[in-house]
Amino acid sequence: MIYAHFFCVYGFFFVPLQAKMDTICAISTPYGTGGIAVVRVSGNEAVALCDTLFRGRKRLADVQANSVCYGSIARQDEVLDEVLCSVFRAPHSFTGEDVVEIACHGSLYIQQTLVEWLIDAGCRAAQPGEFTRRAFANGRMDLAQAEAVADLIAAQSKAEKDLALSQLRGSVSHELADLRERLLKLTSLIELELDFADHEELEFADRSELADLSDEIERKLSGLTASFRTGNAIRHGVPVAIIGAPNVGKSTLLNALLGEQRAIVSEVKGTTRDTIEDTLVIDGILFRLTDTAGIRETADTIENLGIERSRRAAQQAQIIIALSDATQPETLTASYLDEMHSILDNTFGTCWIQAVNKVDIQPLTNIRLPLGLIPLSAKSGDIDLLKKELVRVAQSTMHTQAVMLSNARHYEAVVRAHEAIVRVQKGMRDGLSGELLSLDLQDCLNALGEVTGQITNAEVLQNIFSKFCIGK
């Protein structure tokens, strides 16, 4: 049971830094048999409850913080396993409470029995994300950092890992906290003016200072919202669509990139009638590849549905690989590429890579090609030049900055904050009263506070932490 007090303001909750909680336990390593497994225990009674089962040279209660003790787990005359117990003392632990992490052998029986014995001793089974939620409630991290924990666990590439680690260390939190603190000071002065409304000559908040600060905050929030495209691509993969006429080798290229037979390959035109999607990591960058149906004029209703999906995939892509065929001269012309652009509505903001396939069958000697066309052979696996170009283009489109948004919840809140500060700017130009300016300033403050959890509600917290694994 959690004995926490929440203070409600305008339907939101200000979350306290500390809360008294019971002692919880869970397996923190992935389910299954392995060399070792870790069972985590957190709470005021964590050390005492573990001492009822631990047998070693010293009691866990008598060892210094940040110590590892060797011993065994036993109950009555039954010895369960030999273990290593790591002891952390509040507030210098992941959750901010006393924590014991028990490293045992990876037998499923040992793991499950150890948890059962801990529950019998007085622990409660942890809920999904409860350890990280306690870290948030106890002020060890804010909400944006807590969400970065889940992103770090799920990272599939170096770029995604680096981004999650940066956010875990507070890159987003510190940026927004600085903006919010500066804005809060001026908001307080404006609201102070409202308390002295009878004295119109009094002006506590310097309007020129507020205008300068509003302009600066608007620029920073605009930059953060623009960074979401890059951050989202890093987190979920840079979307890449492979497009072209039928039989130029799109499905063969997808298979070559993935190193497996993911798509059906056939000489029959129109074989691919739906988009096929998979992911690939190249040089630490995660790409989300989509093989599309061959683009051509056809009376086949089903094939046309596939072509329409190809268009949608291309419109959502950040990079398009426009594939030509060395054995089909008509696909090597500039007009062919112009036709692809025209059919796909030129997809504003999308980078195009032009490549020619099947150079192993038809060498490109004495053939005049459009500039920038990359030769490759998907069938023989000669695609290194294309991979290098994919990485180069992805890096050129990722205008990385110190602070980037990658979380949709953060993006939505920052967009609302940006809209509010734009209203403040307009209100100041129109000469609105401090009372009206204060409302928009409060909207901006609330939106920024939602990102870090300074202002939130129980439903949002439940939704966020329910997606975590139980041992985290």
C-alpha positions in Angstrom: 0.0 0.0 0.0 1.2 3.5 -0.8 0.7 6.2 1.8 1.2 9.3 -0.4 -0.5 12.6 -0.4 -1.3 14.3 -3.7 -2.3 17.9 -4.0 -4.8 18.6 -6.7 -4.7 21.8 -8.8 -6.9 22.2 -11.8 -7.3 18.5 -12.2 -3.6 17.8 -12.0 -1.5 16.3 -9.2 1.7 17.7 -7.8 3.7 14.6 -6.9 5.6 14.7 -3.6 9.3 13.8 -3.5 8.9 11.1 -0.9 6.3 8.6 0.0 6.1 5.8 2.6 5.8 2.4 0.8 5.9 -1.2 1.7 8.6 -3.7 0.6 8.4 -5.2 -2.8 10.3 -7.9 -4.7 10.5 -9.2 -8.2 12.8 -11.1 -10.6 14.7 -8.3 -12.5 16.4 -10.5 -15.2 14.5 -11.8 -18.3 12.3 -14.8 -17.8 14.0 -18.1 -18.5 17.0 -20.3 -17.5 20.4 -18.6 -17.6 23.8 -18.6 -15.8 22.5 -16.2 -13.1 19.3 -14.4 -12.2 18.8 -11.3 -10.1 15.9 -10.8 -7.6 15.4 -7.2 -6.5 13.9 -6.2 -3.1 13.1 -2.6 -2.3 11.5 -0.9 0.7 12.1 0.1 4.3 12.2 -3.5 5.4 14.2 -4.8 2.5 17.4 -5.6 4.5 15.5 -7.1 7.5 13.3 -9.3 5.4 16.2 -10.6 3.3 18.1 -11.3 6.6 15.4 -13.8 7.5 16.6 -16.0 4.6 20.3 -15.0 4.2 23.0 -17.1 5.8 26.5 -15.6 5.6 29.4 -14.5 7.7 27.6 -11.3 8.6 24.0 -10.3 8.7 23.1 -7.9 5.8 22.0 -5.4 8.4 25.6 -5.2 9.7 27.3 -4.6 6.4 28.2 -1.2 4.9 26.2 0.3 2.1 27.2 -0.7 -1.5 28.6 -4.0 -0.3 28.3 -7.5 -1.8 28.0 -10.4 0.6 28.4 -14.1 -0.2 26.2 -16.7 1.5 23.2 -18.9 0.9 19.4 -18.6 1.0 17.9 -21.0 3.4 14.7 -21.5 5.3 14.6 -23.8 8.3 16.8 -26.8 7.3 16.4 -26.3 3.5 19.1 -24.6 1.6 17.8 -23.1 -1.7 21.0 -21.8 -3.3 24.3 -20.0 -2.9 24.0 -16.3 -3.7 25.6 -12.9 -3.8 23.6 -10.1 -2.1 24.3 -6.5 -3.0 23.1 -4.1 -0.3 22.2 -0.4 -1.1 21.1 2.1 1.6 18.5 4.8 1.2 18.6 7.4 -0.4 21.6 6.2 -2.5 19.9 3.4 -4.4 17.9 3.1 -7.7 14.6 3.5 -5.9 15.8 5.9 -3.1 14.9 3.2 -0.6 16.9 0.4 1.0 17.5 -2.2 -1.8 18.9 -5.7 -1.8 19.7 -7.4 -5.1 20.1 -11.2 -4.8 22.1 -12.9 -7.5 21.3 -16.6 -7.6 21.8 -19.3 -10.2 19.4 -19.1 -13.2 17.2 -22.1 -12.5 13.6 -21.2 -12.9 12.8 -23.2 -9.8 15.3 -21.3 -7.7 14.1 -17.9 -9.0 10.4 -18.6 -8.4 11.0 -20.3 -5.0 13.2 -17.4 -3.8 10.4 -14.9 -4.7 7.8 -17.1 -2.9 10.0 -17.2 0.2 10.4 -13.5 0.2 6.7 -13.0 -0.1 6.2 -15.4 2.8 8.7 -13.3 4.8 6.6 -10.2 4.3 7.4 -8.8 0.8 4.8 -8.0 -1.8 5.2 -8.9 -5.5 6.1 -5.8 -7.4 3.8 -4.4 -10.1 5.1 -3.6 -13.6 7.5 -0.6 -13.4 7.0 -0.2 -9.7 10.8 0.0 -8.9 11.2 2.9 -11.4 7.9 4.5 -10.2 9.3 4.5 -6.7 12.5 6.1 -8.0 10.3 8.9 -9.5 8.2 9.2 -6.3 11.3 9.5 -4.1 12.9 12.1 -6.3 15.6 10.0 -7.7 14.6 10.9 -11.2 11.8 12.8 -12.9 9.1 11.4 -15.2 11.0 12.0 -18.4 14.1 10.2 -17.0 11.9 7.3 -15.8 10.5 6.9 -19.3 14.1 6.9 -20.6 14.8 3.8 -18.5 12.3 1.9 -20.5 13.7 3.3 -23.8 17.2 2.3 -22.7 16.1 -1.3 -22.0 14.4 -1.5 -25.4 17.2 0.1 -27.4 18.1 -1.8 -30.6 20.9 0.4 -31.9 23.8 2.5 -30.7 22.0 5.7 -31.8 18.9 4.7 -29.8 21.0 3.7 -26.8 22.9 7.0 -26.9 19.6 9.0 -27.1 18.0 7.1 -24.3 21.1 7.4 -22.1 21.2 11.2 -22.8 17.6 11.5 -21.7 18.2 9.3 -18.6 21.0 11.7 -17.6 18.5 14.6 -17.8 19.1 16.3 -21.2 15.4 17.0 -21.8 14.6 17.5 -18.1 17.3 20.1 -17.5 16.4 22.0 -20.6 12.7 22.2 -19.8 13.3 22.8 -16.0 15.5 25.8 -16.9 12.8 27.3 -19.2 10.1 26.6 -16.7 12.0 28.2 -13.7 12.7 31.4 -15.6 9.2 31.6 -16.9 7.8 30.9 -13.4 9.6 33.9 -11.9 8.0 36.3 -14.4 4.6 34.6 -14.0 4.8 35.1 -10.3 5.5 38.8 -10.7 2.6 39.2 -13.1 0.3 37.5 -10.7 1.6 39.7 -7.9 0.5 42.7 -10.0 -3.0 41.3 -10.0 -3.0 41.4 -6.2 -2.4 45.1 -6.4 -4.9 45.8 -9.2 -6.1 48.9 -7.4 -2.7 50.5 -8.0 -2.5 50.6 -11.7 0.8 52.4 -11.6 2.5 49.4 -10.0 4.3 47.1 -12.5 6.3 44.3 -11.0 7.1 42.4 -14.2 9.2 44.1 -16.8 7.3 43.8 -20.1 10.4 44.1 -22.2 12.0 41.3 -20.2 9.0 39.2 -20.6 8.9 39.8 -24.3 12.6 38.8 -24.7 12.1 35.7 -22.6 9.0 34.7 -24.5 10.9 35.0 -27.8 13.7 32.9 -26.4 11.4 30.2 -25.1 9.5 30.2 -28.3 12.7 29.5 -30.3 13.8 26.7 -28.0 10.4 25.1 -27.9 10.2 25.3 -31.7 13.6 23.6 -32.0 12.5 20.9 -29.6 9.3 20.1 -31.6 11.4 20.0 -34.8 13.8 17.6 -33.2 11.0 15.0 -32.7 11.3 13.8 -36.3 14.9 12.9 -35.8 14.4 11.5 -32.3 11.4 9.4 -33.4 13.4 8.0 -36.3 16.3 7.1 -34.0 13.9 5.4 -31.5 11.7 3.5 -34.0 14.0 3.4 -37.0 14.6 5.6 -40.0 11.7 4.8 -42.4 13.1 3.7 -45.8 10.8 2.7 -48.8 12.2 0.7 -51.7 10.2 1.7 -54.8 10.4 1.1 -58.5 8.8 -0.6 -61.5 7.9 -4.3 -61.4 10.8 -6.8 -61.5 13.6 -4.3 -60.9 14.6 -6.4 -57.8 13.0 -4.6 -54.9 12.2 -7.8 -53.0 15.6 -9.3 -53.7 17.2 -6.1 -52.4 15.2 -6.2 -49.2 16.3 -9.9 -48.7 19.9 -8.9 -49.4 19.8 -6.1 -46.9 18.2 -8.3 -44.2 20.4 -11.3 -45.0 17.3 -13.6 -45.1 14.5 -14.6 -47.5 12.0 -12.2 -46.0 10.1 -11.4 -49.3 8.9 -13.7 -52.1 10.9 -13.3 -55.2 9.5 -14.2 -58.7 10.0 -13.2 -62.3 6.2 -12.8 -62.5 5.3 -9.1 -62.5 3.0 -8.0 -59.7 4.2 -10.7 -57.3 4.5 -8.2 -54.4 1.0 -6.9 -53.8 1.4 -5.6 -50.3 4.1 -3.7 -48.4 6.6 -5.9 -46.4 8.4 -4.2 -43.5 11.4 -5.2 -41.3 14.3 -3.5 -39.5 18.0 -3.4 -40.0 20.9 -1.9 -38.0 23.8 -0.4 -40.1 26.7 1.3 -38.3 24.6 1.8 -35.2 21.6 3.3 -37.0 18.2 1.5 -37.0 16.5 1.5 -40.4 12.8 0.4 -40.9 12.8 -1.0 -44.4 9.6 -1.3 -46.5 9.4 -3.3 -49.7 6.6 -2.0 -51.9 4.6 -3.3 -54.9 6.0 -2.5 -58.3 4.6 0.8 -59.6 2.9 0.6 -63.0 -0.4 1.1 -64.7 -2.6 -2.0 -64.3 -6.2 -3.1 -64.4 -5.7 -5.6 -61.6 -7.8 -4.4 -58.6 -5.7 -6.2 -56.0 -2.4 -5.0 -57.5 -3.7 -1.4 -57.6 -4.4 -1.7 -53.9 -0.8 -2.7 -53.3 0.4 0.2 -55.5 -1.7 2.6 -53.4 0.0 1.2 -50.3 3.3 1.8 -51.9 2.5 5.4 -52.4 1.5 5.8 -48.7 4.7 4.0 -47.6 6.7 6.4 -49.7 4.9 9.4 -48.3 5.8 8.3 -44.8 9.4 7.4 -45.5 12.3 9.6 -44.6 14.5 7.9 -47.3 13.3 6.5 -50.6 15.5 4.0 -52.6 14.4 4.5 -56.2 15.5 1.2 -57.9 16.3 0.9 -61.6 17.3 -2.3 -63.5 20.4 -2.5 -65.7 18.6 -5.0 -67.9 15.7 -2.6 -68.5 17.1 0.4 -70.3 13.9 2.4 -69.9 14.5 2.4 -66.1 17.9 4.0 -66.5 16.6 7.3 -67.9 16.0 10.5 -66.1 12.4 10.4 -67.2 11.9 7.1 -65.3 13.0 8.8 -62.1 10.9 11.8 -62.9 7.9 9.5 -63.3 8.6 8.0 -59.8 8.6 11.5 -58.3 5.4 12.3 -60.1 3.6 9.2 -59.1 4.6 9.6 -55.4 3.8 13.3 -55.4 7.5 14.1 -54.9 7.1 13.4 -51.1 8.3 16.8 -49.7 11.1 16.5 -47.2 12.1 13.0 -48.3 15.6 12.1 -49.4 16.0 10.0 -52.5 18.7 7.5 -53.2 18.9 6.4 -56.9 20.3 2.9 -57.4 20.6 0.5 -60.4 20.3 -3.3 -59.8 21.5 -6.4 -61.7 24.9 -4.9 -62.8 26.2 -8.5 -62.5 24.0 -9.4 -65.5 24.3 -6.2 -67.5 27.6 -4.3 -66.9 27.2 -0.5 -67.0 30.1 0.1 -69.4 29.3 2.5 -72.2 25.9 3.3 -70.7 25.2 6.9 -69.9 23.6 7.0 -66.5 22.0 9.8 -64.5 24.5 11.4 -62.0 24.5 9.8 -58.5 23.1 6.4 -59.6 24.5 3.7 -57.3 25.3 0.3 -58.9 24.5 -2.8 -57.0 23.7 -6.5 -57.4 21.1 -7.6 -54.9 21.2 -11.2 -56.1 24.9 -11.6 -55.4 24.9 -9.4 -52.3 27.0 -6.6 -53.7 25.3 -3.8 -51.8 28.0 -2.2 -49.7 27.9 1.1 -51.7 24.1 1.3 -51.0 24.6 0.6 -47.3 27.2 3.4 -47.0 24.9 5.8 -48.8 22.0 4.9 -46.5 24.2 5.7 -43.5 25.4 8.9 -45.1 21.9 10.2 -46.0 20.5 9.2 -42.6 23.3 11.0 -40.8 22.8 14.1 -43.0 19.1 14.2 -42.2 19.6 13.7 -38.5 20.4 17.2 -37.4 21.5 16.0 -34.0 21.5 18.4 -31.1 22.2 18.2 -27.4 18.5 17.9 -26.6 16.1 15.9 -28.7 12.5 14.6 -28.2 11.8 11.0 -29.0 8.7 10.4 -26.8 5.3 11.2 -28.3 3.9 12.2 -24.9 6.8 14.7 -24.5 6.2 16.0 -28.0 2.5 16.6 -27.5 3.2 18.5 -24.3 5.9 20.6 -25.8 3.6 21.5 -28.8 1.0 22.7 -26.3 3.6 24.7 -24.5 4.8 26.2 -27.8 1.2 27.2 -28.7 0.7 28.8 -25.3 3.9 30.9 -25.5 2.9 32.0 -29.0 -0.4 33.2 -27.5 1.6 35.1 -24.9 3.7 36.8 -27.7 0.6 37.8 -29.5 -1.1 39.0 -26.3 1.8 41.2 -25.5 1.8 42.7 -29.0 -2.0 43.4 -28.7 -1.5 44.9 -25.2 -3.5 42.4 -23.3 -3.8 42.7 -19.5 -1.6 40.8 -17.1 -4.6 38.7 -16.1 -5.0 37.3 -19.6 -1.3 36.9 -20.1 -1.1 35.0 -16.9 -3.6 32.4 -18.1 -1.5 31.5 -21.2 1.7 31.6 -19.1 0.1 29.1 -16.7 -0.8 26.8 -19.7 2.8 26.9 -20.9 4.1 26.1 -17.4 1.6 23.3 -16.9 2.5 21.7 -20.3 6.3 21.8 -19.5 5.6 20.4 -16.0 3.8 17.4 -17.5 6.9 16.3 -19.3 9.0 16.0 -16.2 6.1 15.0 -13.9 6.1 18.1 -11.8 2.4 18.2 -12.8 0.7 15.0 -13.7 -2.2 12.8 -12.8 -2.6 9.2 -11.5 -4.0 7.9 -14.8 -0.9 9.2 -16.8 1.4 7.6 -14.3 -0.4 4.3 -14.4 -0.3 4.3 -18.2 3.4 5.0 -18.3 4.6 2.5 -15.7 2.3 -0.3 -16.6 4.3 -0.7 -19.8 7.5 -1.5 -17.9 8.7 -5.0 -17.2 7.9 -6.2 -13.7 11.5 -6.2 -12.4 12.1 -2.6 -13.4 
